[in-house]
């Protein structure tokens, strides 16, 4: 751990994975999104493994859900984006995929968020934009975020980049991040690795590091 100007600056993945200062973001693991992911079963299993490890270590956990607005409130950009994604030529033909309380909007039941875990809804790709996430994490003294979920190339990369602008250390658990387009996701990971701001790891390594922190923690008096 580097110490300078009264600060502790993690130099290794192990140092950054301190459960006292880290939160897990489970990004958009929704029914309607997972239906579009080819490797959905593998990603669900990987995210469950990360959840098990973080819950055991006492890491704070936040889930996000992507939400569509009714077309009357969607606005210029969201309607334009929906037309492009749905390959239609008029706003009238747009069908909002993730309206609140529709089946596709729900988190997949395998994750079963606990009462001690938060769910934040958003209409943006960065989990920090327009949500209470940054306020909540800062108030808990969080300095590092770990992230899993879907999709790497659509929402996880923007969230990671936004987190660094806000001063967090991001950890991307790459094999627990699914993709709609594998080539685009590989480019996202390569770009994050090139920038050097994010730490990249695997489910197995992440779980081992958390178990190491648990083993090193002092026993309660």
N, C-alpha and C positions, 0 to 999 in steps of 0.2 A: 504494500500500500504506500503510495507516494503521499507525503504530508508537506503541505506548503501553504503559507498564509492562513494558518488555522483551519485548513481544509484537508479532508481525506480523499484522495483521488485514486479510485481503483485502477490497477494496472493489468489485472488478469480477469478472466471470466469468473474464476472462483471468488475473487474479491467482490465483483459486481453482483454476484448471486446471494447477497446477504438478505435473508428473509425479512429482516427488520426494516429494510429500506427498499424492498422490491415489491412491485405489484405485477400481477398477471392480467393481460388483456386477452380475452377470448373473443376474437373478431368475427361477427356476423355468421355464426354457425346456425343458420336458419333453414327451415324446411325447404323453402323455395329456392334458396341458393345452393344447398347441398345437392338438390336434384340435378343441378347443372354441372356438378363436379364428377369427372370420370372416376377418380380414385376416392370416392366418398367414404367407403368402408375403411380404407387404410387411414384416412385423415381423422375420422371419428375415433378410431382406436387410439391413434397417437395423441389426440387432444384429451381423451379420457385419461391416458397415462400421465400426461402433464398435470391435469387437474388433480389426480390422486396424489401426486408428489407435492404439489404446492399446498393442497389442503392439509396434508400431513405436516408440512413445515410451517404452517401458520402464515403463509403468504396471502396478502389481500388480493381479491379476485374481482374483476369487473368484466361483464359480458356486454357486447354491443349488438344492436339490431339495426339494420338498414330499413328505413321507413319511407314509403312513397306518400306524397301528399295527394289529396284529391286534385284532379286536373284544374279545377277552378282556382286552386292556390299554388299550383306548381310553379308558375312563373316562366319567364322566357327561357332561361338556361335549362331548367329541368325538363320542360316540354321538348326543347330542341334535342337534349341528350336522349330522352326516351324515344323520340322519333328515330334517332340514329341507331340506338341499341335494338329497337324492335323492328327496324327496317320498314318503317311506314312513312308516308309522305304528307300526312296531315295530323294535326293535334287531335282531331276528332277520333282518329283511329288508334290513338295511344291507349293502352290498357295498363293502369298502375299495378305493378307486380306485388308490391309490399305494403298495401294499405293496412293500417293498424287493425289488429284482431282478425285478419284473414288467415287461412291456414298456412300460406307460404311465409307469413311474417314471423311466425312462432319460432323460438329456438327449438332445436331437435330435442326430443325427450330424453335422449341418452345422457345429456349433460346435467340435468336436474339442478339448476342453481339453488343454493342454500339461502336461508334468510339473512345470513351474514354477508352475502355477496350481492353486488349491485348490478342492475341492468340499465344501460343508457341507450336511448333511441336517438338516431341521427338521420339527417338527410344528406350528409356529406360523406366523402370517402375518408378523410382524416377523422379518427375517433375523437380528436380533441376539439374540432371545430363545431361550435354551437351546442356543446354538451357540458355538464359540470365536471368532466373527468379531470381536467387540470386542477381545478379548485380542490376537488376531493383528495387527489393524490398529494398535492403540496401540503394540505392540512394534516395529512398523516405522516409527513416527513419522508415521502417516497422520493428517491433519486434515480431509481432504475426501473424500467419496464421490460417485462418479457412478453412476447406476443406470439399467439398461435391463431389458427382459424383460416378463413377464406375471404377473399382470394388474394394471393400474394401480389399479383400484378395490378389489381384494381384498388384495393384498400389498405393492404398491409404496408406496402412501400410508402404511400403517402402518409400513413400514420407514423411510421418510423421516422421519416424525414421531418415531419412536424414536431415530433417529440424532441429531436435534437435541437431544433430552433427554440424550444421551450426550456432546454437545459437538462433533459433527461438522458440517461445512458440506456439505449435500447438493446435488448437481446432478442434476436430472431431465432426461434427454434424451428429451423428450416424444414425438417421432415414432419412437422406438425402444422405446416402451412400449405393449404391446398391451392390449386390453380384451375382456372377455366381454360387457360391457354398455356401449355407447358413451356413453349419457347419464350413467350412474354415473361413468364415467371422466372425463367432462368436469367433473362436479361435484368430483371429487377434485382435478383440476388447478386448478380455480378456487379451491378452498379453500386449496391449498398456495400459490397465487399471492397470495391475500389475506393469509395469515399472514406472508408475506415472508421466512420462514426459508430456504426453498429457492431455488436459482437454477434457472431453466428455460431450456433451450436446445434446439437442433435438432442432428441428426447433422452436417449441413454445417458449422454454426458450431463445433461441438465439434471436429471434425476440423481445421478451419482454425486454431483456437487451439492445438491440440497441435502442428501443423506449425510454428506460430510459435515455440513453446517449443523445438522441436528446432533451428530455425534460429538461435535466440539463444543456444543452449548453447555454451560454449567448446569448441574443438577439443581432443581429447586430446593431451597433450604427446608 
